[in-house]
């Protein structure tokens, strides 16, 4: 049974109109609820509805590639000199905490794969404590199912952000954490904007020519972090460009869903939730350790170790009386470690799983996975 009229599935323009309308409605609802990553989650949910009800549209590949390069520039902009200075002051402890969280998340991913809930690489990328959008983009380059990874990553982002917001409001007594007002068309420094676009396009093309995994994301991110951190350029990303990039990424994930994949994700929900709460509790223990050893306040320590998205953590930290550079140093260093260690770690876990424990594919899942591989071949 599908909810889309049969006539609608024959007209791509009508499907796009419905997708845009639903995306806007979900974004407004998520923003009103105060949930993070609304501009990605809203379009993704709308696209899942379209795809699982007979939709046939797909995101134009060059547009998707450009959106990936913009996300790389967004991550690069978050790496500031203040973060580098904080890291240099306490690098052994920061590295130790980052590796501990990565080790625990990888162990949880191994358990999920070990008991046949999800394949090994998908489980590891889904539990990886990095920036959700980057993990989602990189996972498909390394053999994981980006749709399941997105489901796991953004479920954790929402839960962690909700817990951190409640702590900031009731435990530390700093009041509700407001989202900053969205300015869709702010004054633009056109020279910086041109430099940012040049960085995104040239970096993405270099990554593609070198055939680097997730090169469209990684090359602009690394080059942008060096150029922005040293003051050679200013990364200018207007809100309308970020919203469009998030929407294209969300649509690409959602339109790749099928009813079989959605059912698979739903079956993995209890184990996914359990792994999230275990990782949150483990991070809280590390935060307590930081409070005792570094004399930082509890909210600063918790936000720094929190295994959520960097963007949502940054919003909460900016609205609370915390040590912002310390929080972002922990978040950024852990994210960079995950970028470097994620691929070999996923292969390591997958190669050591007993073959007999892998869950057999349900009817329809084999075809869905084949469709994903064909889509990725087109993108390459």
HUHU-V454381 format. One record per residue. N is the residue number from 1. PHI is phi in whole degrees, 0 to 359 (999 if undefined). PSI is psi in degrees with one decimal (999 if undefined). OMEGA is omega as a letter, one per 30 degrees, with the letter a starting at -180 (* if undefined). Layout:
n | phi | psi | omega
N | PHI | PSI | OMEGA
N | PHI | PSI | OMEGA
This chain:
n | phi | psi | omega
1 | 999 | 131.3 | l
2 | 239 | 154.3 | a
3 | 265 | -9.9 | l
4 | 271 | 135.4 | l
5 | 301 | 145.4 | a
6 | 301 | -35.1 | a
7 | 294 | -32.8 | a
8 | 292 | -33.3 | a
9 | 291 | -13.2 | a
10 | 270 | -9.5 | a
11 | 238 | 102.7 | a
12 | 303 | -37.5 | a
13 | 297 | -37.2 | l
14 | 291 | -37.4 | l
15 | 295 | -41.7 | l
16 | 296 | -39.1 | l
17 | 298 | -44.5 | l
18 | 295 | -39.1 | l
19 | 297 | -44.3 | l
20 | 297 | -42.1 | a
21 | 295 | -47.5 | l
22 | 296 | -39.4 | l
23 | 299 | -46.3 | l
24 | 299 | -41.5 | a
25 | 296 | -44.0 | l
26 | 292 | -37.8 | l
27 | 299 | -45.1 | l
28 | 298 | -43.4 | l
29 | 297 | -44.1 | a
30 | 293 | -38.2 | l
31 | 295 | -42.9 | l
32 | 297 | -32.9 | l
33 | 281 | -9.1 | l
34 | 75 | 21.8 | a
35 | 275 | 147.7 | a
36 | 283 | 163.1 | l
37 | 56 | 36.5 | a
38 | 298 | -34.1 | a
39 | 284 | -9.8 | l
40 | 257 | -43.8 | a
41 | 293 | -40.2 | a
42 | 301 | -55.2 | l
43 | 300 | -34.7 | a
44 | 294 | -44.4 | l
45 | 296 | -42.8 | l
46 | 299 | -42.0 | a
47 | 292 | -35.9 | l
48 | 298 | -41.5 | l
49 | 299 | -45.1 | a
50 | 296 | -47.1 | a
51 | 294 | -36.4 | a
52 | 274 | 4.0 | l
53 | 233 | 34.3 | l
54 | 95 | 6.2 | l
55 | 293 | 149.0 | a
56 | 235 | -1.6 | a
57 | 283 | 156.5 | l
58 | 220 | 154.5 | l
59 | 286 | 137.0 | l
60 | 297 | 125.6 | a
61 | 300 | -44.9 | l
62 | 299 | -34.5 | l
63 | 295 | -42.5 | l
64 | 297 | -42.2 | l
65 | 298 | -42.9 | l
66 | 297 | -39.5 | l
67 | 298 | -37.0 | l
68 | 297 | -41.6 | a
69 | 293 | -34.2 | l
70 | 294 | -38.8 | l
71 | 296 | -36.9 | l
72 | 300 | -42.1 | l
73 | 293 | -35.6 | l
74 | 297 | -44.2 | l
75 | 295 | -40.5 | a
76 | 299 | -37.4 | a
77 | 296 | -26.2 | a
78 | 284 | -15.2 | a
79 | 269 | 100.1 | a
80 | 251 | 164.4 | l
81 | 301 | -33.2 | l
82 | 297 | -38.9 | l
83 | 294 | -42.9 | l
84 | 298 | -42.9 | l
85 | 297 | -43.2 | l
86 | 297 | -40.9 | l
87 | 298 | -42.9 | a
88 | 295 | -27.2 | a
89 | 285 | -30.3 | a
90 | 220 | 42.8 | a
91 | 295 | -35.6 | a
92 | 298 | -43.3 | a
93 | 290 | -41.1 | l
94 | 297 | -44.2 | l
95 | 296 | -41.1 | l
96 | 299 | -44.7 | l
97 | 296 | -43.5 | a
98 | 298 | -45.1 | l
99 | 292 | -34.0 | l
100 | 295 | -43.5 | l
101 | 294 | -40.8 | l
102 | 297 | -41.2 | l
103 | 297 | -42.7 | l
104 | 294 | -43.3 | l
105 | 296 | -38.1 | l
106 | 293 | -38.5 | l
107 | 297 | -41.9 | l
108 | 295 | -39.0 | l
109 | 297 | -39.9 | l
110 | 297 | -41.2 | l
111 | 296 | -43.2 | l
112 | 299 | -41.3 | l
113 | 286 | -36.8 | a
114 | 300 | -36.1 | a
115 | 265 | 15.5 | l
116 | 74 | 16.4 | a
117 | 288 | -44.7 | l
118 | 218 | 157.6 | l
119 | 298 | 157.2 | a
120 | 302 | -54.4 | a
121 | 296 | -39.1 | l
122 | 296 | -41.7 | a
123 | 295 | -42.2 | a
124 | 293 | -46.5 | l
125 | 293 | -34.6 | a
126 | 292 | -32.0 | l
127 | 266 | -6.2 | a
128 | 300 | 130.7 | a
129 | 272 | 59.5 | l
130 | 243 | -169.6 | l
131 | 294 | 124.4 | a
132 | 301 | -43.7 | a
133 | 296 | -38.7 | l
134 | 290 | -40.3 | l
135 | 297 | -39.6 | l
136 | 297 | -43.4 | a
137 | 292 | -42.6 | a
138 | 285 | -30.2 | a
139 | 299 | -42.0 | a
140 | 293 | -25.2 | l
141 | 289 | -17.3 | a
142 | 242 | 28.5 | l
143 | 88 | 5.0 | l
144 | 267 | 163.8 | l
145 | 272 | 106.3 | a
146 | 299 | -26.6 | a
147 | 290 | -45.1 | l
148 | 292 | -38.6 | l
149 | 300 | -45.2 | l
150 | 299 | -41.3 | l
151 | 301 | -46.8 | a
152 | 291 | -43.9 | a
153 | 296 | -48.6 | a
154 | 282 | -23.5 | l
155 | 296 | -42.7 | l
156 | 293 | -40.0 | l
157 | 302 | -46.0 | a
158 | 296 | -45.4 | a
159 | 295 | -46.0 | a
160 | 294 | -41.7 | l
161 | 296 | -39.0 | l
162 | 295 | -43.2 | l
163 | 296 | -44.5 | a
164 | 295 | -39.3 | l
165 | 295 | -41.7 | l
166 | 295 | -40.0 | l
167 | 298 | -44.5 | a
168 | 297 | -33.5 | a
169 | 276 | -43.6 | a
170 | 256 | -35.9 | a
171 | 275 | -49.3 | a
172 | 273 | -11.1 | l
173 | 59 | 52.9 | l
174 | 251 | 6.8 | l
175 | 86 | 175.7 | a
176 | 295 | 147.4 | a
177 | 265 | 106.1 | a
178 | 278 | 148.2 | l
179 | 281 | 142.5 | l
180 | 296 | 147.3 | l
181 | 297 | 134.2 | a
182 | 276 | 122.7 | l
183 | 252 | 104.9 | a
184 | 290 | -38.6 | a
185 | 232 | 71.6 | l
186 | 286 | 166.3 | l
187 | 301 | 132.5 | a
188 | 249 | 130.7 | l
189 | 281 | 100.3 | a
190 | 293 | -30.1 | l
191 | 293 | -46.9 | l
192 | 295 | -37.6 | l
193 | 296 | -40.6 | l
194 | 296 | -39.4 | l
195 | 296 | -38.8 | l
196 | 295 | -44.4 | l
197 | 296 | -39.5 | l
198 | 296 | -41.3 | l
199 | 298 | -46.6 | a
200 | 297 | -48.8 | a
201 | 290 | -48.8 | a
202 | 293 | -42.1 | l
203 | 297 | -42.1 | l
204 | 296 | -41.8 | l
205 | 293 | -38.7 | l
206 | 297 | -44.5 | l
207 | 299 | -36.8 | l
208 | 288 | -41.2 | l
209 | 294 | -36.2 | l
210 | 281 | -6.7 | a
211 | 56 | 40.7 | l
212 | 282 | 139.3 | l
213 | 301 | 127.9 | a
214 | 56 | 32.6 | a
215 | 298 | -31.7 | l
216 | 297 | -24.4 | l
217 | 267 | -47.1 | a
218 | 288 | -42.6 | a
219 | 295 | -49.6 | l
220 | 300 | -33.5 | a
221 | 293 | -49.0 | a
222 | 292 | -47.9 | l
223 | 296 | -41.3 | l
224 | 295 | -38.9 | l
225 | 297 | -40.8 | l
226 | 292 | -46.3 | a
227 | 290 | -41.8 | a
228 | 288 | -42.1 | a
229 | 295 | -30.2 | l
230 | 268 | 0.7 | l
231 | 81 | 9.4 | a
232 | 287 | -32.4 | l
233 | 222 | 162.2 | l
234 | 245 | 121.7 | a
235 | 281 | 116.5 | a
236 | 249 | 115.1 | a
237 | 229 | 95.4 | l
238 | 299 | 153.2 | a
239 | 299 | -36.6 | a
240 | 296 | -34.5 | l
241 | 288 | -41.3 | l
242 | 296 | -43.2 | a
243 | 298 | -41.7 | l
244 | 296 | -41.4 | a
245 | 296 | -44.6 | l
246 | 299 | -40.1 | a
247 | 295 | -44.0 | a
248 | 297 | -40.7 | l
249 | 294 | -43.4 | l
250 | 297 | -41.4 | l
251 | 296 | -41.1 | a
252 | 298 | -40.3 | l
253 | 293 | -51.6 | a
254 | 296 | -39.9 | a
255 | 289 | -14.3 | l
256 | 275 | -6.1 | l
257 | 286 | 155.1 | l
258 | 227 | 172.1 | l
259 | 295 | -32.3 | l
260 | 292 | -43.6 | l
261 | 295 | -41.7 | l
262 | 297 | -40.2 | l
263 | 295 | -38.6 | l
264 | 299 | -45.9 | l
265 | 297 | -39.2 | a
266 | 294 | -38.6 | l
267 | 296 | -29.7 | a
268 | 274 | 0.3 | a
269 | 300 | -47.2 | a
270 | 300 | -45.2 | l
271 | 294 | -36.6 | l
272 | 296 | -45.4 | l
273 | 298 | -42.1 | l
274 | 298 | -44.2 | a
275 | 296 | -36.3 | l
276 | 297 | -47.8 | a
277 | 290 | -32.4 | l
278 | 295 | -43.4 | a
279 | 294 | -38.4 | l
280 | 297 | -43.7 | l
281 | 295 | -41.2 | l
282 | 297 | -40.9 | l
283 | 295 | -35.4 | l
284 | 295 | -36.3 | l
285 | 296 | -43.1 | l
286 | 296 | -36.5 | l
287 | 297 | -41.2 | l
288 | 299 | -39.1 | l
289 | 297 | -41.8 | l
290 | 294 | -38.5 | l
291 | 300 | -41.0 | a
292 | 283 | -31.3 | a
293 | 261 | -27.2 | a
294 | 244 | 0.5 | l
295 | 59 | 39.5 | l
296 | 260 | 157.9 | a
297 | 287 | 156.2 | a
298 | 301 | -39.7 | a
299 | 291 | -39.0 | l
300 | 301 | -46.1 | a
301 | 296 | -42.4 | a
302 | 292 | -44.6 | a
303 | 296 | -34.5 | l
304 | 293 | -38.1 | a
305 | 268 | -8.8 | a
306 | 302 | 127.6 | a
307 | 274 | 43.2 | l
308 | 254 | -166.1 | l
309 | 283 | 143.5 | l
310 | 299 | -35.2 | a
311 | 293 | -45.9 | a
312 | 292 | -38.2 | l
313 | 296 | -39.7 | l
314 | 297 | -39.6 | l
315 | 298 | -46.0 | a
316 | 294 | -43.2 | a
317 | 295 | -39.1 | a
318 | 293 | -21.4 | a
319 | 257 | 10.6 | a
320 | 229 | 155.7 | l
321 | 281 | 72.8 | a
322 | 234 | 170.1 | l
323 | 277 | 91.6 | a
324 | 301 | -47.6 | l
325 | 302 | -37.4 | a
326 | 294 | -44.3 | l
327 | 301 | -49.5 | a
328 | 287 | -27.7 | l
329 | 296 | -46.5 | l
330 | 298 | -45.1 | a
331 | 296 | -44.3 | a
332 | 291 | -44.5 | a
333 | 297 | -40.7 | l
334 | 296 | -40.0 | l
335 | 298 | -43.8 | l
336 | 295 | -38.0 | l
337 | 296 | -41.2 | l
338 | 296 | -39.5 | l
339 | 301 | -41.8 | a
340 | 280 | -40.5 | a
341 | 268 | -17.2 | a
342 | 303 | -53.4 | a
343 | 300 | -51.8 | l
344 | 294 | -31.3 | l
345 | 293 | -41.7 | l
346 | 297 | -42.9 | l
347 | 295 | -40.1 | l
348 | 300 | -46.7 | a
349 | 294 | -46.1 | a
350 | 297 | -38.0 | a
351 | 288 | -16.1 | a
352 | 252 | 13.3 | l
353 | 271 | 135.5 | l
354 | 294 | 133.8 | a
355 | 299 | -31.5 | a
356 | 288 | -15.0 | a
357 | 269 | -8.3 | a
358 | 288 | 134.0 | a
359 | 289 | 131.9 | l
360 | 294 | 148.6 | a
361 | 290 | 136.4 | l
362 | 285 | 161.3 | l
363 | 304 | 129.8 | l
364 | 96 | -25.5 | a
365 | 289 | -36.3 | l
366 | 299 | -42.5 | l
367 | 295 | -40.1 | l
368 | 296 | -41.4 | l
369 | 294 | -38.6 | l
370 | 298 | -38.2 | l
371 | 296 | -38.7 | l
372 | 299 | -45.7 | a
373 | 297 | -36.8 | l
374 | 293 | -39.5 | l
375 | 297 | -42.4 | a
376 | 292 | -34.2 | l
377 | 297 | -40.0 | l
378 | 297 | -40.5 | a
379 | 294 | -38.1 | l
380 | 295 | 999 | *
